[in-house]
Every structure is written in C-alpha cells, then in structure tokens.
C-alpha cells in the first residue's frame, strides 16, 4: 500500500519499484523481473486469501445446519393440543 498524490494505491505497484535494471539494458531483461514480481505477488495473495475465505464459509454452513437441526428438534417436541390429548383418552 502506498500513499500517493492521487490517493492510496493497493497492489503490486510497490513491488515493481524494486524490479529495475541498469539503464541501456535489453527491454526483455527489464520486463522479466517485473513479470516475476507480479506473478509472486498474485500467487501469494491468492494463497493467503484461500483459507481466509474458506474458514468463514465453513462457519456459516455449520451455523445454518445447526440452526436447522434445532428448528427440527423444536417441531418434533411441540406439545399436543388439549383436544388431541382428550381424543386419545
């Protein structure tokens, strides 16, 4: 993250600054480190976000399942009305 005159920049832009080569070098040599830095940042970000997004999703699914289980339990244990009890006797 970098603060600039235009606002806040988020992403691999800060990492690109370290991928400079000597002036007068071939263009392909200058582009390769920049490409590698972008790939490392993108893959590292995706690797970090995977558990960050999976864990809350699992918690939400478990909460939904347990909520449905509690609701089903309440439906099954609902007391019978007095009319049904009298008819059974």
N, C-alpha and C positions, 0 to 999 in steps of 0.2 A: 504494500500500500504506500502510495506516495502522494503528498500534498503538492499540487501544482497551482499555477495562477488560474487555470480553468476549473479547478475543483480537485476532487480526490480520485486518483487512479488506482484501480484494483486489478490485479492480474499479473501476467508475466512481464510487463513492461519494465519493471525494476530489474529483473533478471537479465534482460537484454543488454543493459549497460555494461555488464562485465564481460560480454562476448565480443569485444572489439579486437581487431587485428591491427597490425602495423600499416601505416599509410603506404599506398603503392602496391599492396599485395593483390593477388588474384581475387576476383569477385566471389568465386566459388568457395575459396578458403574463408572468406569473411562470412558467407552465408551459412556454412556448415555448423560452426559453433552456435550461431543464433538458432538454427533449426534444432540442434540437440538440446539447448537450454529450454526451448518451448516444449519439446517432447517430454523432458524430465518434469517440468512444471505441470503439464497437463496430466501425465500419468500419475504423478504423486498426488495431485489434487483429487483425482478420481479414486485412487486407492484410499485416501483419507475420508472421503465422503461416503464410501460404501458402508462401513459399519455405523457411521453417523446417521444414515438414513434407514438402515435395516433394523437397528435396535428399537427406535421409536415405533416403527411399523409393527414389529412383533408385539410390543407392549399394547398397542391399540387393538390388535387382533385378539390377544389374550383377554383384554378387558371386555371386548364385545362378547366373546364366548362365555366368560364368567357371568356377565350380565344376563345373557340368555339362559344360562343354567339356573341362576337364582330366580328368574321370572318363571321358568317351567316348574321349579320346586314350589313356588307360591300358588300356582294354578292347581297343582296336584293336591296340595294340602288345604285347599279352601274348604271351610266348614260347610256342611249341607244346610239348606234352609230348614226351618221348623216343619214345613209342610212335608218335605221328603222324609224327615225323621218320623213323623206321625203316620204316614202311609206305610212305612216299613214295619211298624209295630202292629 
